[in-house]
Each structure stands twice: as C-alpha cells, then as structure tokens.
Amino acid sequence: MGDIIDLISKKAEEVDEELSNLISSFEPVISEKLFESMKYSLFSGGKRLRPILAILSAELTNGDPQKASKIRASIELIHTYSLIHDDLPSMDDDDYRRGKKANHLVYGPGMAILAGDALLTATFQLISEMKLEAEKKVKIIQLIAKEAGLNGMVGGQALDLKYENKEINLSQLQKIHLAKTAALFRAAIVSGAYTGEISQKEVKSLELFSEKLGLLFQITDDILDLTGDSEKLGKEVGSDSKLDKSTYPKLLGLEGAQKEAEKTAKKAKEALWIFGDKADKFNKLIDFILTRDH
C-alpha cells in the first residue's frame, strides 16, 4: 500500500505545482477579491484524486502526460467549484472544508457562488488551449461538459437535494452517486485516455471502471462520515446525519455498507480486465480508496 500512497503524494505535488503556475497566469483585472476567493478554495489542500486519475489514465493508454496536464488542472477546477457550491447554506450547509472555513464564511455566499462560476468557466479556456489534435480536443470538451452538467454531476446534486429528508432505496441512492460523484471520475479518466490511442472497447471498460470507482469512493465517504476523525477528514463528521441524508450505512447498516464497498471494489477491478497488468496502478488505487481513513 505504501507505494500507491507515495505515488498519490508525488502526483498531488505535481498537480499543486501545475495549479500554482496556472493561477499565476490569470490576471484579475476586474475583481481581486473574486480571484482571492478562487485561490482560497483551490489551494485548501485535498488529495487531488480526480486529476491524478486523468494522468494515470493517460499513462495507461500511452498518452502524453504533458498534454493531459491541462485536463488534470481543469478537472480540479471543476471539483473545487462543486465543493464551494456544495458547502453553501442552501446546499449542504457545511462550515468547514479540508480543515478550513468554507469559502462562503470567509468571502460571503455571493462571492463564493461567483468563485465557483469563475473556476468552472476557466476550465474550458484551459482545455481549448491544449496542444492536441482538434478532433480529440473537441471530444474532451464535450465529455467534460456533459459529465459536469445537467446529466452528470450537477444533475446528481439536484437529485441529492430532492431526496433530502426522504426515504429512498439503494437503487435511487446509487443513481444519485453515479451522477454526483462518478460522473467527474468518468470525465477525468476517459478524457485522460483520449490523449492516447484507445479503442471503443477500452473506452467502455474505463467508463464502467469510473462508475464503480465513483460508487466506491462515495460508500467509503459515507462510512467515514460515521467512523472517521474530524481532524483527518478536515470537516465535521456526522454532517450527513444532521441533514438527514440517505447514505449507505443508513440503508445497509455499517457492516452492510462495508460489504457493499468490498463488492464494488471487486467490480471496479474486474472492469479493467482488458488492460491486464497495465492496470496495476489503478488496482492499487482501488485498494487505497477501500481502506482510506480520510
């Protein structure tokens, strides 16, 4: 497990450096405060898992990590925007994110919304600047826009709001998270793969893997909301219960949720069969997510 932890740490440092270079190239001509709000959340820490997935996927398909670098930065901009909006009083109403005060508590709800908007729109500026064949570039823009929007992450967040304080079944809960969580995983993994040469069968394999990995991440996240340490998590535990959200432990019990996580991890590995030993890093990543404590 140590080697995958070291790999994640090394890749996360690369992402941070990439983001630092990127943000310094932006010039806040209109609003310095908006720029500060964007940087506050973008550099508040985090595992940088989604951009790491984009790079690992590019490596898996013999893509160009340099070309994939703008993809990984773009994915993290989208993820950060979603977290800023998720913490708002009208959404999950969280006071802390990654051990720091939520953006809206520092800069106000209005500026937090605008910071998220600015991060999202900057994404497509970045991707359009990639040194990549036009056809591949358009395919990546279409993919990320779809997975981040109405029928992807944002749609999943809408379902999450719809089902607050309501009893739902496992199928409905999975539908939320296949959109809210797995969609951005899919955007990272498949768009990273598009920088290389990939067959349609391999695309389907990575799409299925992304879905299972996203569900696994969410199941373990729900478990940690009950059993985790607030200091390690960087946010208050028990927030799901406070909002009366449907979670895997609530539906299946803690032991049942842990078994569901193990079953989902197995399915994630099986989805990668077409890549053989080349999928070793992804398989180790699955084990890391299954046993993570933050």
N, C-alpha and C positions, 0 to 999 in steps of 0.2 A: 504493500500500500504506500510505502514511503516514496517510491519513485514517481507515482502519479501525483502525490501531494507536491513533490518538488517540481514536477512539470507544470502543474497548475500555478504554483507560485511564480515560476520563471515566466510563463506566458502572461500572467496577470501583470507583472512588471513591464513587459513589452507593451501591453495594452495601455497601461498608465502613461508610459512614455509617448506612445502614439497619440493619446488623447491630449496630453500636455502640449505637444507640438502643434496639434490641430487647433486647439482652442486659442493658442497664442497667435495663430494666423488670422483669427477673426478680429475685426475692428468694430467695437461698439460705438458707432458714430452717433446713434440716436439716444441710447439709454445704457449708461454704465451700470445702473442698479440691476437691470434685466440681465446683463452679462454676468454680474456677480452672483445673481440667483442661479443662473445656469451652472456656473462653475462650482458653487456650493454643493449642489447635489451630485454633479458629475464626478467630483473628487472626494466624495464622502466615504470611500472605501468600497468594499464588496468583493466578491470572488471573481468577477469578470467572466463568469462561466459561459455566457452566450457568445461573446467574441472569441473565447478560446475554442468553442465548438466550431466556429467558422474557419479558424486556422487549421484545426485538426482535420476537418473535412477537406480542405484544400490539399493538405498533405496526403490524405487518403487517396485522392483522385489525381495525384501528381500535378496539382495546380501550382500556381505561383503565389507563395505566401506574401510577397510584396504587393501583388495585385489584390490579394484578399485583405490587405491591411485596412483599406478604406471600408470594406464590408464590415470587418470586426468593429471598427470605430463607429460606424453607422448603427449597427445593432445595439451597441451600448448607449448611444444617444437615445434611441427609441426606448430601450429598457429604463433608462433614467427618467425620461419624460413620464413613462407609465407609473413609476414609483411616486413621483411628485404628485401626480393627479390622484393616485390611489390613497395617499395619506390625507387628502383633503377632508374637511368635516362632512361634506356631502357624500363622500365615498366611504372609506374605512375608518376615517377619523382617528388616525394614529399620530401620536405626539413625537415619536422617535423613529428614526430610520438609520440603521447601521451605527447606532450608538450616539447619533447627533440629533438635535432638534429637527423635526420635519420642516421642510422648506417654507411652508405656509406660516409656521410660527415665527420664523426669522424675518421673512420678507413680506408676509401678508398673503391671504388667499388669492387676490387678483394677480399679484406678481408671480406667484407660484404657478398659476394657470398659464400665464404668458411665457414663463421659463420653459414649461413643458412644451408649449406650442413651438417655441423657437428651436428647441432641441429636435423635435420631430421634423420640422421643415428643413433644418440644416442637414438632416440625413440624406435627402435626395440631391442636395447640392454636392455632397461628398461623393455619392455613388456616380453621379454624372461626370465627375472629374477623373474617374478611374481610367487607367491606361489599359483598356481591354477592348476586344472586338465589339463593334456596335450592337450586333445581334445578342451577344451574351450580356452586355450591359443592360439592354432593354429588358431581357428576360429576368435579370436580377432585380431591376427596379419594379417590374410587375409583381414578382414574387413577394418582395418585402412589403410593398404597398398592400397587397392582398392579405398577407398574414398579420399585418399590424392593424388592419381596419375593421370594417363592418362585419365581415365573416371570419374574422380572426380574433386577435387579442381584444380589441375594443368590444366586439360582439360578445365575447366571453365575460368581459367586465359588466356588460349590460345584463347578461343572464345572472351573474352573481348578485347584482342589486335586486333583480326581480325576485330571486328566491330567498332573500333575507327574511328571517322570522317565519319561514315556511318549511314544512316537512317535505323533503324530496327523496327520491330513491337513488340507488347507486348509479344507474344509467344517466339520470339527469345531472348528477354531480360530475360524472366523467365528461359529459357534454360541455359543461362549464369550463373544465380544465383543459380539454382538448383544444379549446379556443383561447382561453385566458392565458394559459401557461405554455402549452405545447406549440402553439402557432409560432411564437417568436423563436423557439428552439428550431422549428422546421425552417423558418426563414434563415437563420444563421447557418444551419447545417447544409441545406440544399444550395443556398447562394454561394457558400464557400466552395462546394463541389463544382459549381458551374465555372469556376476559374480554371478547372482542369478538363480532362476528357472523360465523359461519363455517359453510359448507356441508359436507356429508359428503364431497364430492369434495376439498375443500380440506383436511379433516382427513386423508384418505388420503394426499394429497400431502405434508403435513407429517410424517406417520408415516414414509413412505418416505425423505424427506429426513433425518429424525432418524437412521434406521438407517445410511444411507450416511455421514452426518457422524460418527456414533459409530465406525464402522469406520475411517474416515479418521484420526480422532484417535488410535485405537489403533495403526494401522500406523505413523504418524509417531512415536508414543511408543516403539514397538519399535525403530524406526530410531535415534532419539535415544539409546536405551539403549546403542547400539553406537558412535555417532558424536558424541554430544553432549558438552558441557562440564559437569562436575560442579558447578561454581560457578554456572553459569547455571541448571541444572536444579534445584539445591537438594537433590540426592540423589546417591548414588554411582552412577556408570554401571557397566554390566555386571552389575547385580543379577539380571537375567533369566537370564544365562548361569550365574551362581553357583547359582541354584536349578534349573537345567536345565529352564527353562520353554520351551514351544513358542512361537515368535514368528514373525512374517512373514519377517524376514531369515533365520532358521534354516531355514524351509521353502522359501523362494523365492530365497535369496541377497540380498545388499544391493541390487543393481541390480534384481532382480525385485521386491523389496518397494517400491522407489521407483516402479517402473512400476505396481504394484498401487495405490499411493497416488494416482497421477495418474488412473488409470482410475476409482477410487472417487470422487475429487473431481468428475470429469466427470458421473458418475451422480447425485451429490448436486445439482449444478446443474440437471440435466435434470428432477429430481423437482419442482422449483419452477416449472415452465413455466406452470402455471395462474395464477400471481401476476404474471407479466410483469415489468415494470420495478420493481414494488413490492418485488421480492425482491433488489434490488441490494445491500443491506447484508449479507444472508445470503451472496450470491455472493462478495462481497469477504472475508467471514469464512472461506469455504471456501479461498480462495487463501492467506489468512493461516495457516491450520492446515496446509496443504500445505507451506508453506515455513518454518514456525516453527523456531526453534533452542532453544526451552526450553518 
